[in-house]
Amino acid sequence: MSDINSAIARVEEVGFLDVSIDPSLDLFAEIEKLKKEKNAIILAHYYQEPDIQDVADYIGDSLGLAQQAEKTTADIILFAGVHFMAETAKILNPGKKVLLPDLKAGCSLSDSAPPPLFKAFKEKYPNHKVITYINCSAGMKALSDIICTSSNAEKIVESLPADQPIIFAPDKNLGAYINKKTGRNMVLWNGACMVHEIFSLEKIEKLKIRHPNAKFIAHPECEDAVLAKADYIGSTTGLLNFTKKDSAREFIVATETGILHQMQKMSPDKTFIPAPPNNNCACNDCPHMKLNTLEKVYLALRYEIPEITMDEELRIAAKKPIDLMLKISKQYGL
């Protein structure tokens, strides 16, 4: 017990419960048992490792995960994703225990928009409404008028009058894409996702030569030059649905590689090729998403730690723009 207590005391420092697990343990069975015992649900993002996706109760993109978090009747929500996602679940469920397997699972895009700096930026544009991409901290959400995801960003922007000035944060690539789609001229915060910025246009073009029948599909967080070459641009869920319905047999996919697991499960007779980064590292794997492991999921459920907590005043302020996003999404049937 002293080892457990020592590990619990170190969670804030290391980010997760660092306890050894019996290697003969069937983690899939143990996790299922713990979910039933504790009335717990596992929500997982498409970018999680395959084992975590396979044990999750719901797998989705940011919009779908927020919608599931809002309506769940579980007592415990284990969020297999990154910190801002677990924060969103807590914002929507103050009375529930929200767990994140590794507290160090952050987000480069979220980190690119520190709330104090954005507050000063916002003050330069007093007549502007702030639409903020969900990939941000609770502090950023509290400074926003409406939250959006890549699935609903276009509809969220179009829900405001055409003459309403808008600040869009934190993703400059998604903001530029929505400007082009809607004809708006939103002021863009200079933030970006490390994974979606790393794709090499030159390597993608060479890959297309080697796979002439493959369709190239991309997430709108990618840079404009990459998006210009895409046969289809869409959210994570949009990309998944496109590969399921489209008649092509091969796809080059420009987003985090975790989505390929679901693509392959839904279309086992098709081939999915991850778009290459502009160097030799595995940079199209999000290092933050991949901090979560099946072992950490098991330990988090078993000991109910690490837990996401939040100041109530901040939570209430951050909830208003999320509620508005969910309301608008419902109106559009998203």
C-alpha positions as CSV (number, residue, x, y, z in Angstrom):
1,M,0.0,0.0,0.0
2,S,2.9,2.4,0.7
3,D,4.0,1.9,-2.9
4,I,0.6,2.9,-4.2
5,N,0.5,5.9,-1.8
6,S,3.9,7.0,-3.0
7,A,2.8,6.6,-6.7
8,I,-0.3,8.7,-6.0
9,A,1.7,11.4,-4.4
10,R,3.9,11.6,-7.5
11,V,1.0,11.8,-10.1
12,E,1.2,15.6,-10.4
13,E,4.9,15.3,-11.0
14,V,5.0,12.5,-13.6
15,G,1.5,12.8,-15.0
16,F,0.2,9.3,-14.4
17,L,-0.1,6.6,-11.8
18,D,3.3,4.8,-12.2
19,V,2.5,1.4,-10.7
20,S,3.6,-2.0,-11.9
21,I,1.0,-4.3,-13.3
22,D,1.0,-8.1,-13.4
23,P,2.0,-8.9,-17.0
24,S,-0.4,-11.9,-17.0
25,L,-3.4,-9.7,-16.4
26,D,-6.0,-9.5,-19.2
27,L,-6.3,-5.7,-19.3
28,F,-9.3,-5.8,-21.7
29,A,-11.3,-8.0,-19.3
30,E,-10.2,-6.1,-16.2
31,I,-11.2,-2.7,-17.8
32,E,-14.6,-4.1,-18.8
33,K,-15.1,-5.3,-15.2
34,L,-14.1,-2.0,-13.7
35,K,-16.4,-0.1,-16.0
36,K,-19.4,-2.2,-14.8
37,E,-18.4,-2.0,-11.1
38,K,-17.9,1.8,-11.2
39,N,-20.6,2.8,-13.7
40,A,-17.8,4.3,-15.8
41,I,-17.6,5.1,-19.5
42,I,-14.5,5.4,-21.7
43,L,-14.5,8.2,-24.3
44,A,-11.7,7.9,-26.8
45,H,-10.5,10.1,-29.6
46,Y,-9.7,8.6,-33.0
47,Y,-6.0,9.5,-32.5
48,Q,-5.6,7.1,-29.6
49,E,-3.7,3.8,-30.0
50,P,-5.7,0.9,-31.4
51,D,-6.0,-1.0,-28.1
52,I,-7.6,2.0,-26.4
53,Q,-10.0,2.5,-29.3
54,D,-11.0,-1.1,-29.0
55,V,-11.9,-0.9,-25.3
56,A,-13.7,2.5,-25.6
57,D,-17.4,2.9,-25.3
58,Y,-17.4,5.7,-27.7
59,I,-14.8,6.8,-30.3
60,G,-15.1,10.1,-32.0
61,D,-13.8,13.5,-32.9
62,S,-14.1,16.6,-30.7
63,L,-17.7,17.4,-31.5
64,G,-18.9,13.8,-31.0
65,L,-17.0,13.4,-27.8
66,A,-18.4,16.7,-26.4
67,Q,-21.9,15.5,-27.3
68,Q,-21.3,12.2,-25.6
69,A,-19.9,13.8,-22.5
70,E,-22.9,16.1,-22.3
71,K,-25.4,13.3,-22.3
72,T,-23.7,10.4,-20.4
73,T,-25.3,9.0,-17.3
74,A,-22.1,7.4,-16.1
75,D,-20.6,8.3,-12.7
76,I,-17.1,8.3,-14.0
77,I,-15.8,9.5,-17.4
78,L,-12.4,8.3,-18.4
79,F,-11.2,10.4,-21.3
80,A,-8.7,8.8,-23.5
81,G,-7.5,11.9,-25.3
82,V,-5.7,15.1,-24.4
83,H,-6.1,17.5,-21.5
84,F,-8.4,20.0,-23.2
85,M,-10.8,17.2,-24.1
86,A,-11.0,15.9,-20.5
87,E,-11.5,19.6,-19.3
88,T,-14.4,19.9,-21.7
89,A,-16.0,16.8,-20.2
90,K,-15.6,18.3,-16.7
91,I,-17.0,21.6,-17.8
92,L,-20.1,19.8,-19.0
93,N,-20.3,17.4,-16.0
94,P,-19.3,19.1,-12.8
95,G,-20.9,16.4,-10.7
96,K,-19.0,13.5,-12.3
97,K,-15.5,12.3,-11.8
98,V,-13.5,12.9,-15.0
99,L,-10.2,10.9,-15.4
100,L,-7.3,11.5,-17.8
101,P,-4.9,8.5,-18.0
102,D,-1.9,10.9,-18.3
103,L,-2.0,14.5,-17.2
104,K,0.9,15.3,-19.4
105,A,-1.2,14.6,-22.5
106,G,-1.4,18.2,-23.6
107,C,-1.9,19.8,-27.1
108,S,0.6,21.9,-29.1
109,L,-2.4,23.9,-30.6
110,S,-3.9,24.6,-27.2
111,D,-0.4,25.6,-25.9
112,S,-0.1,28.1,-28.7
113,A,-2.8,30.3,-27.2
114,P,-2.1,31.3,-23.6
115,P,-5.2,33.0,-22.2
116,P,-3.4,36.1,-20.9
117,L,-1.8,36.8,-24.3
118,F,-5.1,36.1,-26.1
119,K,-7.0,38.4,-23.7
120,A,-4.7,41.3,-24.7
121,F,-5.1,40.4,-28.3
122,K,-8.9,40.3,-28.0
123,E,-8.9,43.8,-26.5
124,K,-7.5,45.2,-29.7
125,Y,-10.7,44.2,-31.5
126,P,-13.5,45.4,-29.2
127,N,-16.4,44.8,-31.7
128,H,-15.4,41.3,-32.7
129,K,-17.1,38.1,-31.6
130,V,-14.6,35.3,-30.6
131,I,-15.1,31.9,-32.2
132,T,-12.6,29.5,-30.6
133,Y,-11.7,26.0,-31.9
134,I,-12.3,23.5,-29.1
135,N,-8.6,22.6,-29.1
136,C,-7.9,25.1,-26.4
137,S,-7.8,25.5,-22.6
138,A,-10.7,26.2,-20.3
139,G,-9.2,29.7,-19.9
140,M,-9.4,30.3,-23.6
141,K,-13.0,29.0,-23.7
142,A,-14.0,31.4,-21.0
143,L,-12.7,34.3,-23.2
144,S,-14.8,33.1,-26.2
145,D,-18.3,33.7,-27.5
146,I,-18.8,30.4,-29.3
147,I,-16.7,27.2,-29.5
148,C,-16.4,25.2,-32.7
149,T,-14.9,22.0,-33.9
150,S,-13.6,21.2,-37.4
151,S,-16.9,19.4,-38.0
152,N,-19.1,22.4,-37.4
153,A,-16.7,25.5,-37.8
154,E,-18.3,26.5,-41.1
155,K,-21.8,26.4,-39.7
156,I,-20.8,28.2,-36.5
157,V,-19.2,31.0,-38.5
158,E,-22.3,31.3,-40.8
159,S,-24.6,31.4,-37.8
160,L,-23.3,35.0,-37.2
161,P,-24.5,37.9,-39.4
162,A,-22.3,38.5,-42.5
163,D,-21.3,42.0,-41.2
164,Q,-20.2,40.7,-37.7
165,P,-16.4,41.0,-37.3
166,I,-14.9,37.8,-35.9
167,I,-11.7,36.7,-34.2
168,F,-10.9,33.0,-34.9
169,A,-8.5,31.2,-32.6
170,P,-6.2,29.4,-32.1
171,D,-5.7,27.5,-35.4
172,K,-4.7,29.8,-38.2
173,N,-4.9,27.0,-40.9
174,L,-8.5,26.0,-40.0
175,G,-9.4,29.7,-39.7
176,A,-7.9,30.4,-43.2
177,Y,-9.8,27.5,-44.6
178,I,-13.1,28.7,-43.2
179,N,-12.4,32.2,-44.4
180,K,-12.0,30.8,-47.9
181,K,-15.2,28.6,-47.6
182,T,-17.4,31.4,-46.2
183,G,-15.9,34.5,-47.8
184,R,-15.3,36.0,-44.4
185,N,-12.3,38.0,-43.3
186,M,-11.9,36.7,-39.8
187,V,-8.9,37.9,-37.7
188,L,-6.8,34.9,-37.1
189,W,-4.7,34.1,-34.0
190,N,-1.3,32.7,-35.1
191,G,-1.6,29.1,-33.7
192,A,-1.2,25.7,-35.3
193,C,-1.1,21.9,-34.6
194,M,2.4,20.4,-34.7
195,V,1.1,17.3,-36.4
196,H,-0.9,19.0,-39.2
197,E,1.9,21.5,-39.9
198,I,4.5,18.9,-40.5
199,F,3.2,17.2,-43.7
200,S,5.5,17.5,-46.7
201,L,3.9,18.6,-49.9
202,E,6.8,17.3,-51.9
203,K,6.7,13.9,-50.3
204,I,2.9,13.7,-50.7
205,E,3.2,14.5,-54.5
206,K,5.8,11.7,-54.8
207,L,3.5,9.4,-53.0
208,K,0.7,10.3,-55.3
209,I,2.9,9.4,-58.3
210,R,3.5,5.9,-56.7
211,H,-0.2,5.5,-56.0
212,P,-1.9,7.1,-59.0
213,N,-5.3,5.7,-58.1
214,A,-5.2,6.9,-54.5
215,K,-7.4,9.8,-53.3
216,F,-5.6,12.3,-51.1
217,I,-7.7,13.4,-48.1
218,A,-6.7,16.0,-45.5
219,H,-7.8,17.6,-42.2
220,P,-8.4,21.4,-42.4
221,E,-5.7,22.0,-39.8
222,C,-3.2,21.3,-42.6
223,E,-1.5,24.2,-44.4
224,D,-3.2,25.7,-47.4
225,A,-0.6,24.3,-49.9
226,V,-1.4,20.8,-48.7
227,L,-5.2,21.4,-48.7
228,A,-5.0,22.7,-52.3
229,K,-3.9,19.2,-53.4
230,A,-6.6,17.3,-51.5
231,D,-9.5,15.4,-53.1
232,Y,-11.5,15.8,-49.9
233,I,-11.1,18.0,-46.9
234,G,-12.9,17.3,-43.7
235,S,-12.9,16.7,-39.9
236,T,-11.7,13.4,-38.5
237,T,-15.2,12.0,-38.7
238,G,-15.6,13.5,-42.1
239,L,-12.5,11.8,-43.4
240,L,-13.6,8.5,-41.9
241,N,-17.0,8.6,-43.5
242,F,-15.6,9.7,-46.9
243,T,-13.3,6.6,-47.0
244,K,-16.2,4.4,-46.1
245,K,-18.5,5.7,-48.8
246,D,-16.1,6.6,-51.6
247,S,-15.4,4.1,-54.4
248,A,-11.6,4.6,-54.3
249,R,-9.6,1.6,-53.1
250,E,-6.6,3.6,-51.8
251,F,-6.4,6.7,-49.7
252,I,-3.4,8.9,-48.7
253,V,-4.5,10.4,-45.3
254,A,-3.1,13.7,-44.0
255,T,-4.0,13.7,-40.3
256,E,-2.9,11.9,-37.2
257,T,-2.3,8.2,-37.9
258,G,-4.6,6.9,-35.2
259,I,-7.6,7.4,-37.5
260,L,-6.3,4.7,-39.8
261,H,-7.3,2.0,-37.3
262,Q,-11.0,2.9,-37.6
263,M,-10.7,3.4,-41.4
264,Q,-9.2,-0.1,-41.8
265,K,-11.9,-1.6,-39.5
266,M,-14.7,0.0,-41.5
267,S,-13.2,-0.7,-44.9
268,P,-11.0,-3.8,-44.6
269,D,-10.7,-4.2,-48.3
270,K,-9.2,-0.7,-48.8
271,T,-5.6,0.6,-48.4
272,F,-4.8,3.6,-46.2
273,I,-1.4,5.3,-46.5
274,P,-0.4,7.9,-43.9
275,A,0.8,11.2,-45.5
276,P,4.5,11.6,-44.8
277,P,6.0,14.4,-42.6
278,N,8.8,16.6,-43.9
279,N,11.5,14.7,-41.9
280,N,12.3,11.2,-40.8
281,C,10.5,11.2,-37.5
282,A,7.0,9.8,-36.7
283,C,5.7,13.4,-36.4
284,N,2.3,12.5,-37.9
285,D,1.8,10.6,-34.6
286,C,0.7,13.1,-32.0
287,P,3.2,12.6,-29.1
288,H,0.6,13.9,-26.6
289,M,-2.2,11.5,-27.7
290,K,0.2,8.6,-27.6
291,L,1.1,9.2,-24.0
292,N,-2.1,7.3,-23.0
293,T,-1.7,3.5,-22.9
294,L,-3.9,0.6,-22.1
295,E,-2.0,0.2,-18.8
296,K,-2.6,3.8,-17.8
297,V,-6.3,3.5,-18.7
298,Y,-6.6,0.4,-16.4
299,L,-4.7,2.1,-13.5
300,A,-6.7,5.3,-13.9
301,L,-10.0,3.4,-13.7
302,R,-8.9,1.2,-10.9
303,Y,-7.6,4.0,-8.6
304,E,-9.7,6.8,-10.0
305,I,-6.7,9.0,-10.6
306,P,-5.5,11.3,-12.2
307,E,-8.7,13.4,-11.9
308,I,-9.5,16.6,-13.6
309,T,-10.6,19.4,-11.3
310,M,-11.6,22.9,-12.1
311,D,-12.5,26.3,-10.4
312,E,-16.3,26.6,-10.6
313,E,-16.2,30.3,-11.8
314,L,-13.9,29.3,-14.7
315,R,-16.1,26.2,-15.5
316,I,-19.3,28.3,-15.7
317,A,-17.6,30.9,-17.9
318,A,-16.2,28.2,-20.2
319,K,-19.5,26.3,-20.4
320,K,-21.5,29.2,-22.0
321,P,-19.7,29.1,-25.4
322,I,-19.7,25.3,-25.4
323,D,-23.5,25.2,-24.8
324,L,-24.0,27.6,-27.7
325,M,-21.9,25.4,-29.9
326,L,-23.9,22.4,-29.0
327,K,-27.2,24.3,-29.5
328,I,-26.2,25.5,-33.0
329,S,-24.9,22.0,-33.9
330,K,-28.2,20.5,-33.0
331,Q,-30.0,23.1,-35.1
332,Y,-28.0,22.1,-38.1
333,G,-28.3,18.3,-37.4
334,L,-24.6,17.9,-36.7
